[in-house]
C-alpha cells in the first residue's frame, strides 16, 4: 500500500509535457473483457490529460468471433472515441473456443497488421513512445516489431504470462507449446525500455527468466468506485462474472455452491460469461440442485450493474496450481469497487493477499474439504448479513485509496513519460 501512495505522490511531480503515444492492444472497447476495460480507461484518461493517444487494435468480436453490431470491417478503420484515435486493423474473426482458432486469428492479425503498418501508412511513425500489451502474444509481437523498425522506444506490458497459464492447465514445462510461447514472450522484452507487469508474482517470474529486475515496473489492475446499492440476504445469492476458461476452474465453484445449497445456505448461483470451458461448466451444473445455477452469456459492462447489485458475493476462481500464484483476476477489483464481497477460490498468492488486505472478502486456498469447512462456517454465522455489510464498506474504502483507474493510469503514464524523456535525452 505504501508503494502505491509513494507512486501516486511522485506522479504529481511529473512534467506536464504533452506525450504522443501509440498503444497496441488486441482488445479494446466495446469488448466486454478485462483487457479492453484496462486499455480503454487508461487511454481515455491519458487523452483527457491532453496527451495525444492512438490505439492500434482489432475489430470488436471477442469472445464470439462475430463482429459487433454497428461495425463493418475495413482494411484499416479509424474513429475517435473518448478523445482517443482508434485504428482498427482487419483480420479473420474466430471464436475464442480452441487453441487452434486463437492461433489462426492471431496469425491473421499479424499478416493484416503488417500490411496496415507499412511505411507511409496513415498510422504514422512520429510517436514519443510505443506501449505494447501482451495477453495475446501475436498482437504484442506486431507492436514490438513495428516499434523496433521505426526506432521508437517501447514498453511491453504483460497482463498475463501465457506460458505459466499453459503449465497451470496441464502442459508440462518441457512441452513444445510451453517452450515456444515462453521463448516468444521473453523475446518481447529484448530491447524494451521498460517492462510492465500487473502483479509482483509476474515480476518474480520474469526475473527468474533473466529479465533485469531494474527494468520491471508493477502496475496492477484497478477499477473505479461504482455506486451499487446492496440489500444483503440469506440464504446467499452468488454470482460469477467473467471468462469461463480452463484457468478459472468454474466446475469447482459449482460443487462449492451445491454443498452450501444442500444446507440451505445459498439460494442461487448466477454464472455470466463465455469461454473455452463454458460447455464443460454447463455440463457440470447438471449435478447441481434444480434451479440453483443460471448461465447467462457475456454482456456489455453496463448491463452487468444490475447483476452485481443482485448478488451477495462474487465468486472469483483460479485453478489451484502454483503457476497461478502470481495471477490477480481483474474480477476481484471490479467486485470490490462495487462493494460486493469477494469469495476467492484459488491458490495462495497475490490474489488471496489482496482479498485479505481489502477486508472485503474470503480467500479459500486449501483442499476442497478444508475449503468447504471454512466456507460453511463463514456463511452460517448468525450475523452474516452484518458481516457482509462491513466487508462491502471495507472493499469500497480500500479500492478508493489504492486501486482506482486514475491511480493506475498515472503510474503507467509516469513509466511512459520516463521512457520518452530518456530517449529524448539520449538523442540530444
LUMFILO-670349 format. One line per field, with one value per residue (C-alpha): residue number from 0; residue in three letters; x, y, z. Coordinates in Angstrom, 2 decimals. Example, Ala and Ser with C-alpha at 12.3 -4.5 7.8 and 13.67 -1.06 7.14 Angstrom:
// residues 2
seq: [0 1]
type: [ala ser]
px: [12.30 13.67]
py: [-4.50 -1.06]
pz: [7.80 7.14]
//
This chain:
// residues 428
seq: [0 1 2 3 4 5 6 7 8 9 10 11 12 13 14 15 16 17 18 19 20 21 22 23 24 25 26 27 28 29 30 31 32 33 34 35 36 37 38 39 40 41 42 43 44 45 46 47 48 49 50 51 52 53 54 55 56 57 58 59 60 61 62 63 64 65 66 67 68 69 70 71 72 73 74 75 76 77 78 79 80 81 82 83 84 85 86 87 88 89 90 91 92 93 94 95 96 97 98 99 100 101 102 103 104 105 106 107 108 109 110 111 112 113 114 115 116 117 118 119 120 121 122 123 124 125 126 127 128 129 130 131 132 133 134 135 136 137 138 139 140 141 142 143 144 145 146 147 148 149 150 151 152 153 154 155 156 157 158 159 160 161 162 163 164 165 166 167 168 169 170 171 172 173 174 175 176 177 178 179 180 181 182 183 184 185 186 187 188 189 190 191 192 193 194 195 196 197 198 199 200 201 202 203 204 205 206 207 208 209 210 211 212 213 214 215 216 217 218 219 220 221 222 223 224 225 226 227 228 229 230 231 232 233 234 235 236 237 238 239 240 241 242 243 244 245 246 247 248 249 250 251 252 253 254 255 256 257 258 259 260 261 262 263 264 265 266 267 268 269 270 271 272 273 274 275 276 277 278 279 280 281 282 283 284 285 286 287 288 289 290 291 292 293 294 295 296 297 298 299 300 301 302 303 304 305 306 307 308 309 310 311 312 313 314 315 316 317 318 319 320 321 322 323 324 325 326 327 328 329 330 331 332 333 334 335 336 337 338 339 340 341 342 343 344 345 346 347 348 349 350 351 352 353 354 355 356 357 358 359 360 361 362 363 364 365 366 367 368 369 370 371 372 373 374 375 376 377 378 379 380 381 382 383 384 385 386 387 388 389 390 391 392 393 394 395 396 397 398 399 400 401 402 403 404 405 406 407 408 409 410 411 412 413 414 415 416 417 418 419 420 421 422 423 424 425 426 427]
type: [unk unk unk unk unk unk unk unk unk unk unk unk unk unk unk unk unk unk unk unk unk unk unk unk unk unk unk unk unk unk unk unk unk unk unk unk unk unk unk unk unk unk unk unk unk unk unk unk unk unk unk unk unk unk unk unk unk unk unk unk unk unk unk unk unk unk unk unk unk unk unk unk unk unk unk unk unk unk unk unk unk unk unk unk unk unk unk unk unk unk unk unk unk unk unk unk unk unk unk unk unk unk unk unk unk unk unk unk unk unk unk unk unk unk unk unk unk unk unk unk unk unk unk unk unk unk unk unk unk unk unk unk unk unk unk unk unk unk unk unk unk unk unk unk unk unk unk unk unk unk unk unk unk unk unk unk unk unk unk unk unk unk unk unk unk unk unk unk unk unk unk unk unk unk unk unk unk unk unk unk unk unk unk unk unk unk unk unk unk unk unk unk unk unk unk unk unk unk unk unk unk unk unk unk unk unk unk unk unk unk unk unk unk unk unk unk unk unk unk unk unk unk unk unk unk unk unk unk unk unk unk unk unk unk unk unk unk unk unk unk unk unk unk unk unk unk unk unk unk unk unk unk unk unk unk unk unk unk unk unk unk unk unk unk unk unk unk unk unk unk unk unk unk unk unk unk unk unk unk unk unk unk unk unk unk unk unk unk unk unk unk unk unk unk unk unk unk unk unk unk unk unk unk unk unk unk unk unk unk unk unk unk unk unk unk unk unk unk unk unk unk unk unk unk unk unk unk unk unk unk unk unk unk unk unk unk unk unk unk unk unk unk unk unk unk unk unk unk unk unk unk unk unk unk unk unk unk unk unk unk unk unk unk unk unk unk unk unk unk unk unk unk unk unk unk unk unk unk unk unk unk unk unk unk unk unk unk unk unk unk unk unk unk unk unk unk unk unk unk unk unk unk unk unk unk unk unk unk unk unk unk unk unk unk unk unk unk unk unk unk unk unk unk unk unk unk unk unk]
px: [0.00 2.78 4.31 1.03 0.96 4.56 3.86 0.76 2.68 5.51 3.00 2.04 5.64 5.71 6.30 3.17 4.79 2.34 3.15 2.39 1.61 0.77 -0.82 -1.00 -3.73 -5.80 -8.77 -10.48 -13.90 -16.65 -15.40 -16.53 -13.19 -10.79 -8.02 -10.35 -11.52 -7.93 -6.77 -9.79 -9.91 -6.16 -6.09 -9.05 -7.58 -4.30 -6.16 -8.14 -4.78 -4.03 -1.81 -2.09 -3.13 -3.50 -4.70 -3.95 -6.38 -8.65 -12.33 -14.53 -15.50 -14.48 -15.45 -17.89 -15.73 -18.66 -18.28 -20.18 -23.32 -22.79 -19.36 -18.25 -14.78 -12.39 -8.73 -7.92 -10.76 -10.42 -12.66 -12.31 -13.66 -13.29 -10.64 -8.57 -7.73 -8.67 -7.30 -8.88 -6.96 -8.84 -8.39 -10.06 -12.50 -12.69 -14.45 -12.29 -13.12 -9.90 -6.14 -6.23 -8.80 -6.86 -3.67 -5.48 -6.94 -3.60 -1.68 -4.36 -3.93 -0.19 -0.50 -3.11 -1.39 1.89 0.04 -1.53 1.74 3.84 5.93 3.96 0.68 -1.88 -0.74 2.29 5.52 6.22 5.44 7.32 6.73 5.00 3.09 2.55 0.26 0.75 -2.04 -2.12 1.44 0.57 -0.56 2.28 4.80 3.24 3.68 7.25 8.22 6.75 8.45 11.85 11.55 10.69 13.21 10.56 11.22 8.72 7.27 5.94 3.05 2.33 -1.26 -0.63 2.30 0.85 3.49 2.69 -1.01 -0.29 1.67 -1.13 -3.69 -1.87 1.05 4.50 7.38 9.11 6.11 6.85 3.98 5.21 8.80 7.77 5.45 7.98 10.68 8.38 7.11 10.61 11.84 9.42 11.50 14.62 15.16 12.22 12.90 10.72 8.60 5.31 3.57 0.30 1.50 4.55 4.31 4.76 7.79 9.33 8.65 10.34 13.33 13.75 13.88 16.68 14.80 16.59 14.55 15.52 13.66 10.35 7.53 4.41 1.20 -1.77 -5.27 -7.82 -11.41 -13.30 -15.87 -19.39 -22.42 -24.03 -26.96 -26.99 -29.60 -27.84 -29.98 -29.77 -29.62 -26.93 -27.05 -23.71 -22.53 -19.67 -18.80 -16.10 -14.27 -15.14 -11.89 -9.71 -7.79 -10.89 -11.98 -15.66 -16.83 -15.14 -17.19 -20.36 -19.52 -19.00 -22.30 -24.11 -22.69 -23.93 -27.31 -27.74 -27.67 -29.85 -27.01 -27.09 -30.23 -28.81 -25.65 -25.66 -22.78 -22.25 -19.70 -18.29 -15.06 -13.42 -14.66 -18.24 -19.72 -17.83 -19.22 -22.76 -22.40 -21.07 -24.09 -26.36 -25.35 -26.35 -29.73 -32.54 -32.87 -29.64 -27.49 -28.36 -26.00 -26.03 -23.87 -21.36 -22.83 -21.70 -20.16 -23.07 -25.57 -23.76 -24.52 -27.96 -26.50 -23.70 -26.36 -28.43 -25.77 -24.39 -20.92 -18.96 -17.11 -13.59 -11.77 -8.46 -7.22 -5.29 -1.85 1.34 1.73 -1.24 0.15 1.12 -2.19 -4.75 -8.07 -9.45 -12.84 -11.53 -11.13 -14.42 -16.29 -14.54 -15.14 -18.88 -18.85 -19.62 -17.73 -15.42 -15.38 -11.95 -11.26 -7.74 -4.07 -2.26 -0.53 -1.12 -4.88 -5.53 -3.41 -5.35 -8.69 -7.48 -5.88 -9.05 -11.18 -13.73 -13.85 -12.85 -9.95 -10.21 -6.79 -6.86 -8.03 -11.71 -12.59 -10.90 -12.40 -15.93 -15.50 -14.27 -16.92 -19.79 -18.53 -18.36 -21.78 -23.58 -22.60 -25.68 -24.75 -23.64 -25.62 -23.84 -20.51 -21.19 -22.22 -18.94 -16.99 -18.78 -17.75 -14.16 -13.93 -15.02 -12.71 -9.73 -10.31 -10.75 -7.49 -5.23 -6.68 -8.70 -8.12 -6.72 -4.05 -3.01 -3.21 -0.97 1.55 1.71 1.86 4.84 6.62 5.86 6.99 10.18 10.98 10.18 12.25 15.21 15.04 14.95 17.94 19.90 19.32 20.35]
py: [0.00 2.44 1.82 2.88 6.05 6.92 6.30 8.47 11.27 11.12 11.37 14.89 15.95 14.68 17.07 18.31 17.86 16.56 12.99 11.28 7.63 4.69 1.77 -1.73 -3.84 -6.62 -5.93 -2.57 -1.06 -2.15 -5.69 -6.96 -8.25 -7.02 -6.30 -3.99 -2.23 -1.53 -0.37 1.83 3.51 4.17 5.56 7.87 9.13 9.96 11.72 13.73 15.00 16.44 13.61 12.53 8.86 6.49 2.94 0.26 -2.62 -5.16 -5.02 -5.83 -9.51 -11.09 -13.70 -14.99 -14.26 -12.36 -8.71 -6.46 -4.80 -1.34 -2.12 -3.02 -4.45 -2.35 -2.99 -0.13 1.69 4.88 6.52 8.83 7.51 9.34 11.65 8.69 8.00 4.34 2.45 -0.96 -3.46 -6.11 -9.81 -13.19 -13.46 -16.71 -17.56 -17.97 -21.66 -23.52 -23.05 -23.67 -20.93 -18.49 -19.20 -18.75 -15.44 -14.30 -15.02 -13.22 -10.17 -10.18 -10.55 -7.82 -5.64 -5.71 -4.53 -1.65 -0.65 -0.25 2.88 5.99 4.46 6.65 5.20 7.49 6.99 10.25 8.95 9.59 6.10 2.83 0.76 -2.88 -5.02 -8.77 -11.10 -12.30 -12.68 -12.24 -8.63 -7.87 -9.18 -6.91 -3.85 -4.67 -5.38 -2.04 -0.07 -1.63 -0.97 2.68 3.28 4.21 3.34 0.78 -0.52 -4.08 -4.73 -8.31 -8.74 -12.48 -14.82 -17.32 -19.97 -20.03 -20.36 -23.32 -25.05 -24.42 -26.02 -29.29 -28.73 -29.80 -27.35 -29.32 -29.29 -27.71 -25.20 -24.03 -23.67 -21.87 -19.41 -18.76 -18.03 -15.73 -13.82 -13.35 -12.16 -9.23 -7.94 -7.69 -4.04 -2.88 0.35 -0.91 -3.96 -3.54 -6.39 -6.49 -8.40 -8.94 -12.62 -11.85 -9.73 -12.66 -14.99 -12.68 -12.05 -15.82 -15.97 -13.42 -10.15 -7.46 -6.54 -2.89 -2.80 -4.07 -1.95 -3.33 -1.51 -3.57 -3.60 -1.38 -0.19 2.99 3.04 2.30 3.20 -0.22 -0.45 -3.73 -5.45 -8.49 -11.58 -15.05 -17.67 -16.02 -15.28 -15.92 -14.55 -15.29 -12.64 -13.22 -15.64 -19.32 -20.99 -23.83 -21.43 -20.45 -23.99 -23.00 -26.61 -26.46 -23.39 -25.26 -28.03 -25.48 -23.76 -27.12 -28.06 -24.80 -25.11 -28.58 -26.94 -24.03 -21.55 -20.48 -19.74 -19.15 -19.02 -16.89 -17.53 -14.81 -15.15 -17.15 -19.01 -22.20 -24.19 -22.92 -26.15 -28.12 -25.87 -26.15 -29.95 -29.96 -27.94 -30.90 -32.41 -29.26 -28.95 -27.97 -24.23 -23.38 -22.36 -19.92 -19.42 -16.13 -15.18 -12.37 -8.87 -5.25 -3.88 -1.51 -4.36 -6.14 -3.49 -4.78 -8.27 -7.06 -5.38 -8.56 -10.86 -11.06 -12.34 -12.55 -15.79 -15.37 -18.59 -19.89 -23.41 -24.37 -24.54 -22.81 -21.36 -19.10 -17.75 -14.50 -14.03 -11.50 -11.76 -8.34 -9.53 -9.01 -5.27 -4.98 -6.56 -4.71 -1.39 -2.12 -3.15 -6.77 -9.07 -11.49 -15.25 -16.16 -19.83 -20.48 -20.86 -18.85 -15.83 -12.28 -12.59 -14.09 -11.40 -8.58 -10.08 -10.39 -6.93 -5.31 -6.71 -7.22 -10.95 -14.50 -16.45 -20.24 -21.68 -25.16 -28.51 -28.98 -30.47 -27.64 -25.01 -26.29 -26.48 -22.86 -21.68 -23.26 -21.80 -18.35 -18.41 -19.90 -17.08 -15.74 -12.18 -12.96 -10.06 -7.59 -9.21 -8.80 -5.16 -4.42 -6.22 -4.10 -0.86 -2.04 -3.06 0.35 2.21 0.04 0.46 4.22 4.56 2.33 0.94 3.46 3.59 7.12 5.97 3.12 5.16 7.81 5.20 3.76 7.22 8.01 4.97 6.07 9.65 8.43 6.33 9.17 11.67 9.30 8.70 12.44 12.95 10.20 11.88 15.33]
pz: [0.00 0.91 -2.55 -4.16 -2.08 -2.99 -6.68 -6.61 -4.90 -7.43 -10.27 -9.16 -9.77 -13.38 -16.22 -17.97 -21.37 -23.96 -24.91 -28.21 -27.51 -29.75 -27.90 -29.40 -27.82 -29.37 -27.09 -26.79 -26.16 -26.66 -25.98 -22.53 -21.28 -18.60 -21.10 -23.04 -19.87 -18.79 -22.21 -22.87 -19.49 -19.39 -22.93 -22.30 -19.04 -20.79 -23.59 -21.02 -19.69 -23.16 -24.35 -27.99 -27.86 -30.81 -30.23 -32.82 -32.26 -33.94 -34.85 -31.84 -31.84 -28.53 -27.39 -30.01 -33.04 -34.55 -35.48 -33.09 -34.38 -35.83 -37.30 -40.81 -41.29 -43.37 -44.03 -41.65 -39.96 -37.96 -35.36 -32.37 -29.08 -25.78 -27.22 -28.44 -32.08 -32.56 -35.57 -36.24 -38.34 -40.33 -39.61 -39.87 -36.95 -34.97 -31.67 -28.59 -28.21 -29.01 -29.25 -33.00 -33.57 -31.37 -33.33 -36.67 -35.51 -34.13 -37.31 -39.30 -37.06 -37.72 -41.50 -41.85 -39.27 -41.18 -44.29 -42.38 -40.72 -43.85 -44.18 -45.14 -43.90 -42.16 -38.82 -38.90 -37.00 -35.16 -31.68 -28.44 -27.10 -28.00 -25.45 -26.36 -24.23 -24.19 -23.45 -26.69 -27.86 -31.56 -31.29 -28.90 -31.43 -34.06 -31.87 -30.87 -34.48 -35.59 -32.80 -33.48 -37.21 -36.64 -33.88 -31.33 -27.67 -26.48 -23.24 -23.04 -20.66 -19.62 -18.46 -18.26 -18.76 -21.19 -20.70 -16.98 -17.79 -20.06 -17.31 -14.82 -17.11 -17.66 -20.03 -18.85 -18.71 -21.48 -23.80 -27.17 -26.80 -23.40 -24.59 -27.78 -26.02 -23.25 -25.82 -27.77 -24.73 -23.31 -26.72 -26.42 -23.51 -25.66 -26.44 -24.36 -22.50 -19.65 -18.88 -17.02 -15.20 -13.28 -10.21 -8.04 -8.92 -12.61 -11.73 -9.87 -12.80 -15.31 -13.06 -12.71 -16.52 -16.68 -17.22 -15.14 -12.08 -12.55 -15.89 -14.50 -13.07 -11.38 -12.34 -11.13 -12.48 -10.84 -11.01 -10.25 -7.47 -8.71 -6.60 -6.28 -3.88 -1.97 0.10 1.53 2.05 3.47 2.00 -0.09 -3.80 -5.53 -8.87 -11.25 -13.87 -16.46 -18.70 -18.29 -19.29 -18.10 -15.86 -13.87 -12.89 -12.70 -12.09 -8.68 -7.79 -8.79 -6.34 -3.56 -4.33 -4.38 -0.99 0.51 -1.19 0.32 3.75 2.60 2.92 -0.73 -2.74 -6.23 -8.31 -11.48 -13.90 -16.51 -19.30 -22.17 -22.80 -23.97 -20.95 -20.84 -22.20 -19.56 -16.83 -18.15 -18.21 -14.63 -13.48 -14.25 -10.91 -9.00 -7.26 -9.63 -10.09 -8.30 -11.29 -14.08 -17.02 -18.92 -21.89 -21.99 -21.97 -22.07 -18.90 -18.21 -18.39 -15.58 -12.98 -12.04 -11.66 -9.39 -7.23 -7.09 -5.58 -2.07 -3.01 -6.23 -6.87 -8.28 -9.02 -10.33 -10.84 -7.70 -9.20 -8.07 -11.58 -10.78 -7.50 -9.23 -11.05 -9.82 -11.70 -12.56 -11.31 -7.79 -8.39 -10.29 -7.38 -4.58 -6.35 -6.28 -2.65 -3.49 -1.10 -2.92 -2.46 -3.82 -4.55 -5.76 -4.84 -2.22 -3.66 -4.81 -5.34 -1.92 -0.27 -1.94 -0.88 2.71 2.79 1.50 4.29 1.55 1.12 1.95 0.43 0.23 -0.64 0.87 -0.40 -1.16 2.21 4.14 1.86 2.35 6.09 6.23 3.82 5.69 8.96 7.37 5.71 8.71 11.09 12.84 11.86 8.31 6.83 9.11 8.26 4.53 5.00 6.81 4.08 1.47 3.17 3.61 -0.04 -1.34 1.04 0.04 -3.68 -3.40 -1.52 -3.60 -6.82 -8.81 -12.56 -12.24 -9.79 -12.06 -15.27 -13.74 -12.65 -16.14 -17.71 -15.46 -16.91 -20.48 -19.83 -18.22 -21.29 -23.71 -21.73 -21.54 -25.28 -25.94 -23.63 -25.39 -28.76 -27.58]
//
